Amino acid sequence: MRRINRNTKKSLARSSARGEGLDWTFLGTVICLSLFGLLMVFDSSQVEAYASFSDKYYFFKQQILWMILGFAALGFFSFFDYRKLQKLASPFFITSVILMMLVFLPNLGVLAGGAHRWLKVGFLTIQPTELIKLSSIIYFSSMFQKRYNQKFFFTLTGAIVVIIGFFQKDLGSAIVYAVISLTMYFISGAQIMRFLSVLGSGFMVFLFFILSSSYRRDRVLAFLDPFADPNGFSYHIYQVLIALGSGGLFGLGIGQSRQKFAYIPEVTTDSIFAVVGEEFGFVGGVILISAIAFLILRALKISELASDDFGKMLATGLSIWIGVQAVINLGAMVSLIPLTGVPLPFISYGGSALMANLVAAGILLNISKQSRKY
């Protein structure tokens, strides 16, 4: 890959500082998706919020707060020279790993549904797995620019996957993390046979995760036959499919979802697309999926035109992250894959996920401003 000279770097940095070359199409798509996500959180969360907090606007207000913080972070990173992230890669990664381990401490970690996934910091609850995805992309992008120990890379990746998938009981995020890491490893110039052997080993690990948990086995059975046990192990996907089927071609209308009234589990987070499908129908669902796909393709274009190898790898990793997470969430909602606990980027409720997604968008905007011809 061709590297730009020092004068060109200075010129691009000055243009970035002035805000020239901002990809308004990419930014506009991010804003539209985030605002639509806020609308759907408001729409889908009122019943659960009132039942849990006696305030039907609780989740909506929390999401507004995180959105304000997220767009502030987007603005900062859109002007912050992404090349400086190379120096911050290791400290940021180490910090996120420490936060990920703190969820197991009784006074800091939040245990819910038998899973250790959240960390209580003051009045905020964060999910460190979202931070570890972002920090790992930055860290691996920096690592792949120089000679590195492949055994260390695989050991590190495997350890994090085990912590997320087995100990935190978040198989969906473990899959996303593994796909991000292995894809970045492949595009960094890995030998195809070594890559395939690692891929095979990874498949065996995830097969062990599934077989070692009755809860995960039930989700596979529900995937194979969503109508097998509507009141038992297939209840979740059964209710999701009812919602999507009820929406028909054009939907029941905004605010008219019936399945959001305590029928669909995790309706504001992992299953929010079911409410979108019920209220906006097949056409609305296709429009949303098209907008997300357009955003991912735009991000990949930014990667293609990035001015240096680090920018290319970083933009590619961020694109893969958003894309894989969207595919897993949407695939689970339409029963193409088993249900997993993965939020839909920019749409689902969740402060950590939204913040991380908006930071990623800010970095992509900065890379696009400093690209060769974007």
DRENGU-447890 format. One record per residue (C-alpha): residue number from 1; z, y, x; residue in three letters. Coordinates in Angstrom, 1 decimal, padded with zeros to 4 digits. Example, Ala and Ser with C-alpha at 12.3 -4.5 7.8 and 13.67 -1.06 7.14 Angstrom:
2
R   pos        z        y        x   code
R     1    007.8   -004.5    012.3    ala
R     2    007.1   -001.1    013.7    ser
This chain:
374
R   pos        z        y        x   code
R     1    000.0    000.0    000.0    met
R     2   -001.0    003.5    001.3    arg
R     3    001.9    005.7    002.2    arg
R     4    001.6    009.5    001.8    ile
R     5    002.2    011.9    004.7    asn
R     6    005.2    014.2    005.2    arg
R     7    003.3    017.3    004.0    asn
R     8    002.2    015.6    000.8    thr
R     9    005.8    014.5    000.1    lys
R    10    007.0    018.0    000.4    lys
R    11    004.3    019.3   -001.9    ser
R    12    005.1    016.7   -004.5    leu
R    13    008.8    017.4   -004.2    ala
R    14    008.2    021.1   -004.8    arg
R    15    006.0    020.3   -007.9    ser
R    16    008.8    018.0   -009.2    ser
R    17    011.4    020.7   -008.8    ala
R    18    009.3    023.1   -010.8    arg
R    19    008.8    020.5   -013.5    gly
R    20    005.0    020.3   -013.0    glu
R    21    003.2    017.1   -014.0    gly
R    22    005.8    016.1   -016.6    leu
R    23    004.5    013.2   -018.6    asp
R    24    005.0    014.7   -022.0    trp
R    25    003.5    011.7   -023.8    thr
R    26    006.1    009.3   -022.2    phe
R    27    008.9    011.8   -022.9    leu
R    28    007.8    012.3   -026.5    gly
R    29    007.7    008.6   -027.1    thr
R    30    011.2    008.2   -025.7    val
R    31    012.5    011.0   -027.9    ile
R    32    010.9    009.6   -031.0    cys
R    33    012.2    006.1   -030.4    leu
R    34    015.7    007.4   -029.7    ser
R    35    015.8    009.6   -032.9    leu
R    36    014.4    006.7   -035.0    phe
R    37    017.1    004.5   -033.5    gly
R    38    019.8    007.1   -034.4    leu
R    39    018.4    007.1   -038.0    leu
R    40    018.6    003.3   -038.2    met
R    41    022.1    003.3   -036.8    val
R    42    023.2    005.8   -039.4    phe
R    43    021.4    003.7   -042.1    asp
R    44    022.6    000.3   -041.1    ser
R    45    026.2    000.9   -039.9    ser
R    46    028.0    002.5   -042.8    gln
R    47    029.3   -000.6   -044.5    val
R    48    030.6   -002.1   -041.2    glu
R    49    032.0    001.2   -040.0    ala
R    50    033.9    001.8   -043.2    tyr
R    51    035.3   -001.7   -043.2    ala
R    52    036.4   -001.5   -039.6    ser
R    53    037.4    002.1   -039.1    phe
R    54    037.6    003.6   -042.6    ser
R    55    034.9    006.0   -041.6    asp
R    56    031.4    005.2   -042.6    lys
R    57    030.0    007.6   -040.0    tyr
R    58    032.0    006.2   -037.1    tyr
R    59    029.1    004.4   -035.3    phe
R    60    026.7    007.2   -036.1    phe
R    61    029.0    009.8   -034.5    lys
R    62    029.5    007.5   -031.4    gln
R    63    025.7    007.1   -031.1    gln
R    64    025.2    010.9   -031.3    ile
R    65    027.7    011.4   -028.5    leu
R    66    026.0    008.8   -026.2    trp
R    67    022.6    010.2   -027.0    met
R    68    023.6    013.7   -025.9    ile
R    69    025.1    012.3   -022.7    leu
R    70    022.0    010.1   -022.3    gly
R    71    019.5    012.9   -022.6    phe
R    72    021.6    015.0   -020.3    ala
R    73    021.3    012.2   -017.8    ala
R    74    017.5    011.9   -018.5    leu
R    75    017.1    015.6   -017.7    gly
R    76    019.0    015.2   -014.5    phe
R    77    017.2    012.2   -013.2    phe
R    78    013.8    013.6   -014.2    ser
R    79    014.4    016.4   -011.5    phe
R    80    016.4    014.3   -009.0    phe
R    81    014.1    013.0   -006.3    asp
R    82    014.0    009.2   -006.9    tyr
R    83    013.6    008.6   -003.2    arg
R    84    017.2    009.7   -002.7    lys
R    85    018.2    006.7   -004.8    leu
R    86    017.5    004.5   -001.8    gln
R    87    020.6    005.9    000.0    lys
R    88    022.7    005.5   -003.2    leu
R    89    021.4    002.0   -004.0    ala
R    90    024.2    000.0   -002.3    ser
R    91    027.2    002.1   -003.5    pro
R    92    025.8    002.2   -007.1    phe
R    93    025.3   -001.6   -007.0    phe
R    94    028.7   -002.4   -005.6    ile
R    95    030.3   -000.1   -008.2    thr
R    96    028.6   -001.8   -011.0    ser
R    97    029.6   -005.2   -009.7    val
R    98    033.2   -004.1   -009.6    ile
R    99    033.0   -002.8   -013.1    leu
R   100    031.5   -006.1   -014.2    met
R   101    034.4   -008.0   -012.7    met
R   102    037.0   -005.6   -014.3    leu
R   103    036.1   -006.9   -017.8    val
R   104    038.3   -010.0   -017.0    phe
R   105    041.4   -007.9   -016.5    leu
R   106    043.7   -008.0   -019.6    pro
R   107    044.5   -004.3   -019.7    asn
R   108    040.9   -003.1   -019.1    leu
R   109    038.6   -005.8   -020.5    gly
R   110    037.9   -006.1   -024.2    val
R   111    037.8   -009.7   -025.5    leu
R   112    035.7   -010.1   -028.7    ala
R   113    034.3   -013.3   -030.2    gly
R   114    035.5   -015.2   -027.1    gly
R   115    033.3   -013.1   -024.8    ala
R   116    034.4   -010.8   -022.0    his
R   117    031.6   -008.2   -022.0    arg
R   118    033.2   -004.8   -022.5    trp
R   119    035.4   -002.5   -020.5    leu
R   120    037.7    000.1   -022.1    lys
R   121    037.9    003.4   -020.1    val
R   122    039.9    006.0   -022.0    gly
R   123    038.3    006.5   -025.4    phe
R   124    035.0    005.0   -024.2    leu
R   125    033.9    001.4   -024.3    thr
R   126    031.2    000.4   -021.9    ile
R   127    029.2   -002.7   -021.2    gln
R   128    028.9   -003.2   -017.4    pro
R   129    026.0   -005.6   -017.8    thr
R   130    023.7   -002.7   -018.7    glu
R   131    024.8   -000.9   -015.6    leu
R   132    024.2   -003.9   -013.4    ile
R   133    020.6   -004.3   -014.6    lys
R   134    019.9   -000.7   -013.7    leu
R   135    021.7   -000.7   -010.4    ser
R   136    020.1   -004.1   -009.4    ser
R   137    016.6   -002.7   -010.0    ile
R   138    017.4    000.2   -007.7    ile
R   139    019.1   -002.0   -005.1    tyr
R   140    016.3   -004.6   -005.1    phe
R   141    013.6   -002.0   -004.9    ser
R   142    015.3   -000.6   -001.8    ser
R   143    015.9   -004.1   -000.3    met
R   144    012.3   -005.2   -000.7    phe
R   145    011.1   -002.2    001.4    gln
R   146    012.6   -003.8    004.5    lys
R   147    013.3   -007.2    006.0    arg
R   148    015.9   -009.0    004.0    tyr
R   149    017.6   -012.3    003.9    asn
R   150    016.1   -014.4    001.1    gln
R   151    019.1   -016.7    000.9    lys
R   152    021.3   -013.6    000.4    phe
R   153    019.0   -012.4   -002.4    phe
R   154    019.0   -015.7   -004.2    phe
R   155    022.8   -016.2   -003.8    thr
R   156    023.5   -012.8   -005.1    leu
R   157    021.1   -013.1   -008.1    thr
R   158    022.5   -016.6   -008.9    gly
R   159    026.1   -015.4   -008.8    ala
R   160    025.5   -012.5   -011.1    ile
R   161    023.6   -014.7   -013.5    val
R   162    026.5   -017.2   -013.6    val
R   163    029.0   -014.4   -014.1    ile
R   164    027.1   -012.9   -017.0    ile
R   165    025.9   -016.1   -018.6    gly
R   166    028.8   -018.5   -018.1    phe
R   167    031.9   -016.4   -017.7    phe
R   168    031.0   -013.4   -019.8    gln
R   169    029.2   -015.7   -022.3    lys
R   170    026.2   -013.3   -022.6    asp
R   171    023.2   -015.6   -022.0    leu
R   172    020.7   -013.1   -023.4    gly
R   173    021.6   -010.5   -020.7    ser
R   174    021.7   -013.3   -018.1    ala
R   175    018.1   -014.2   -019.0    ile
R   176    017.0   -010.6   -018.8    val
R   177    018.7   -010.1   -015.5    tyr
R   178    017.1   -013.3   -014.1    ala
R   179    013.6   -012.3   -015.3    val
R   180    014.0   -008.8   -013.8    ile
R   181    015.1   -010.2   -010.4    ser
R   182    012.6   -013.0   -010.1    leu
R   183    009.7   -010.8   -011.2    thr
R   184    010.6   -008.1   -008.7    met
R   185    010.9   -010.8   -006.0    tyr
R   186    007.4   -012.2   -006.9    phe
R   187    005.6   -008.8   -006.9    ile
R   188    007.3   -008.0   -003.6    ser
R   189    005.0   -010.6   -002.0    gly
R   190    006.8   -013.9   -002.4    ala
R   191    005.1   -017.1   -001.6    gln
R   192    003.9   -018.7   -004.9    ile
R   193    005.4   -022.2   -004.1    met
R   194    008.8   -020.7   -003.2    arg
R   195    008.7   -018.6   -006.4    phe
R   196    007.8   -021.7   -008.5    leu
R   197    010.6   -023.7   -007.0    ser
R   198    013.1   -020.9   -007.7    val
R   199    011.8   -020.7   -011.2    leu
R   200    012.3   -024.4   -011.8    gly
R   201    015.9   -024.2   -010.5    ser
R   202    016.5   -021.2   -012.8    gly
R   203    015.3   -023.2   -015.7    phe
R   204    017.7   -026.0   -015.0    met
R   205    020.6   -023.6   -014.7    val
R   206    019.8   -022.1   -018.1    phe
R   207    019.4   -025.6   -019.6    leu
R   208    022.9   -026.4   -018.4    phe
R   209    024.2   -023.1   -020.0    phe
R   210    022.8   -024.2   -023.3    ile
R   211    023.9   -027.8   -023.2    leu
R   212    027.4   -026.8   -022.1    ser
R   213    028.1   -024.7   -025.2    ser
R   214    028.1   -026.0   -028.8    ser
R   215    027.6   -022.4   -029.9    tyr
R   216    024.4   -022.2   -027.9    arg
R   217    023.2   -025.6   -029.0    arg
R   218    023.6   -024.5   -032.6    asp
R   219    021.4   -021.5   -031.9    arg
R   220    018.7   -023.8   -030.6    val
R   221    019.0   -026.0   -033.7    leu
R   222    018.8   -022.9   -035.9    ala
R   223    015.6   -021.8   -034.0    phe
R   224    014.1   -025.2   -034.6    leu
R   225    014.9   -025.1   -038.3    asp
R   226    016.1   -021.7   -039.6    pro
R   227    016.8   -023.2   -043.0    phe
R   228    018.7   -026.3   -041.9    ala
R   229    022.1   -024.9   -042.7    asp
R   230    022.0   -021.5   -044.4    pro
R   231    025.8   -021.4   -044.7    asn
R   232    026.5   -022.7   -041.3    gly
R   233    024.8   -022.6   -037.8    phe
R   234    021.5   -021.1   -039.1    ser
R   235    023.2   -018.4   -041.3    tyr
R   236    022.3   -015.6   -039.0    his
R   237    018.6   -016.2   -038.6    ile
R   238    018.4   -017.2   -042.2    tyr
R   239    019.7   -013.8   -043.3    gln
R   240    017.4   -012.0   -040.9    val
R   241    014.3   -013.8   -042.3    leu
R   242    015.4   -012.9   -045.8    ile
R   243    015.5   -009.3   -044.8    ala
R   244    012.1   -009.4   -043.1    leu
R   245    010.6   -011.3   -046.1    gly
R   246    012.1   -008.9   -048.6    ser
R   247    010.4   -005.9   -046.9    gly
R   248    006.9   -007.2   -047.6    gly
R   249    004.0   -005.0   -046.5    leu
R   250    005.5   -001.5   -046.9    phe
R   251    009.2   -002.1   -047.3    gly
R   252    011.8   -001.3   -049.9    leu
R   253    012.2    002.2   -048.7    gly
R   254    014.6    003.9   -046.3    ile
R   255    018.2    003.3   -047.1    gly
R   256    017.3    000.5   -049.6    gln
R   257    018.1   -002.5   -047.5    ser
R   258    020.3   -005.1   -049.3    arg
R   259    020.9   -007.4   -046.3    gln
R   260    022.8   -004.7   -044.4    lys
R   261    025.7   -005.0   -046.8    phe
R   262    027.6   -007.5   -044.7    ala
R   263    025.0   -010.2   -044.9    tyr
R   264    023.4   -009.9   -041.5    ile
R   265    025.8   -010.3   -038.5    pro
R   266    025.5   -007.7   -035.7    glu
R   267    023.4   -005.6   -038.0    val
R   268    023.7   -002.4   -036.0    thr
R   269    023.1   -003.9   -032.6    thr
R   270    021.1   -007.1   -031.9    asp
R   271    019.8   -007.5   -035.5    ser
R   272    018.9   -003.9   -036.3    ile
R   273    015.1   -004.7   -036.4    phe
R   274    015.8   -006.8   -039.5    ala
R   275    016.8   -003.7   -041.4    val
R   276    013.7   -001.9   -040.1    val
R   277    011.6   -004.7   -041.4    gly
R   278    013.3   -004.7   -044.8    glu
R   279    013.1   -001.0   -045.3    glu
R   280    009.8   -000.2   -043.7    phe
R   281    008.0   -003.5   -044.2    gly
R   282    005.5   -005.2   -042.0    phe
R   283    003.6   -002.0   -041.4    val
R   284    006.7   -000.1   -040.2    gly
R   285    007.6   -003.0   -038.0    gly
R   286    004.2   -003.0   -036.4    val
R   287    004.3    000.7   -035.8    ile
R   288    007.7    000.4   -034.1    leu
R   289    006.6   -002.5   -031.9    ile
R   290    003.4   -000.6   -031.0    ser
R   291    005.4    002.5   -030.0    ala
R   292    007.6    000.3   -027.7    ile
R   293    004.6   -001.4   -026.3    ala
R   294    002.9    001.9   -025.6    phe
R   295    006.0    003.1   -023.8    leu
R   296    006.1    000.0   -021.6    ile
R   297    002.4    000.3   -020.8    leu
R   298    002.9    004.0   -019.9    arg
R   299    005.7    003.0   -017.6    ala
R   300    003.5    000.4   -015.9    leu
R   301    000.9    003.1   -015.4    lys
R   302    003.5    005.3   -013.7    ile
R   303    004.2    002.3   -011.4    ser
R   304    000.5    001.9   -010.6    glu
R   305    000.1    005.6   -009.6    leu
R   306    003.4    006.0   -007.8    ala
R   307    003.2    007.7   -004.4    ser
R   308    005.1    005.1   -002.3    asp
R   309    006.1    001.5   -002.3    asp
R   310    009.7    002.2   -003.3    phe
R   311    008.5    004.2   -006.4    gly
R   312    006.1    001.4   -007.3    lys
R   313    008.7   -001.3   -007.1    met
R   314    011.3    000.9   -008.9    leu
R   315    009.0    001.8   -011.8    ala
R   316    007.8   -001.8   -012.1    thr
R   317    011.4   -003.0   -012.3    gly
R   318    012.4   -000.5   -015.0    leu
R   319    009.2   -001.3   -017.0    ser
R   320    010.0   -005.0   -016.8    ile
R   321    013.6   -004.4   -017.9    trp
R   322    012.6   -002.5   -021.0    ile
R   323    009.8   -004.8   -021.8    gly
R   324    011.6   -008.1   -021.4    val
R   325    014.6   -006.9   -023.4    gln
R   326    012.3   -005.7   -026.2    ala
R   327    010.4   -009.0   -026.2    val
R   328    013.6   -011.1   -026.3    ile
R   329    015.2   -009.1   -029.1    asn
R   330    012.0   -009.0   -031.3    leu
R   331    011.1   -012.6   -030.5    gly
R   332    014.6   -013.7   -031.7    ala
R   333    014.3   -011.6   -034.9    met
R   334    011.1   -013.3   -036.0    val
R   335    012.3   -016.7   -034.9    ser
R   336    009.9   -017.1   -032.0    leu
R   337    012.9   -017.8   -029.7    ile
R   338    016.5   -018.7   -030.3    pro
R   339    018.8   -015.8   -031.2    leu
R   340    020.3   -014.0   -028.2    thr
R   341    022.7   -011.0   -027.9    gly
R   342    020.2   -008.5   -026.5    val
R   343    019.9   -005.0   -028.0    pro
R   344    016.5   -003.5   -028.8    leu
R   345    015.9   -000.6   -026.3    pro
R   346    016.4    002.9   -027.7    phe
R   347    017.0    001.5   -031.2    ile
R   348    020.1   -000.6   -031.3    ser
R   349    023.6    000.8   -031.5    tyr
R   350    025.4    000.8   -028.1    gly
R   351    026.3    003.6   -025.8    gly
R   352    025.9    001.8   -022.5    ser
R   353    022.5    000.4   -023.4    ala
R   354    021.2    003.8   -024.7    leu
R   355    022.6    005.6   -021.6    met
R   356    021.0    003.1   -019.2    ala
R   357    017.7    003.2   -021.0    asn
R   358    017.6    007.0   -020.9    leu
R   359    018.5    007.1   -017.2    val
R   360    015.6    004.7   -016.6    ala
R   361    013.3    007.0   -018.6    ala
R   362    014.5    010.0   -016.5    gly
R   363    013.7    008.1   -013.2    ile
R   364    010.3    007.1   -014.5    leu
R   365    009.6    010.7   -015.4    leu
R   366    010.5    011.8   -011.9    asn
R   367    008.3    009.1   -010.3    ile
R   368    005.4    010.2   -012.6    ser
R   369    005.8    013.9   -011.5    lys
R   370    005.6    012.9   -007.8    gln
R   371    002.7    010.5   -008.3    ser
R   372   -000.6    010.9   -006.5    arg
R   373   -002.7    011.8   -009.5    lys
R   374   -000.7    011.2   -012.7    tyr
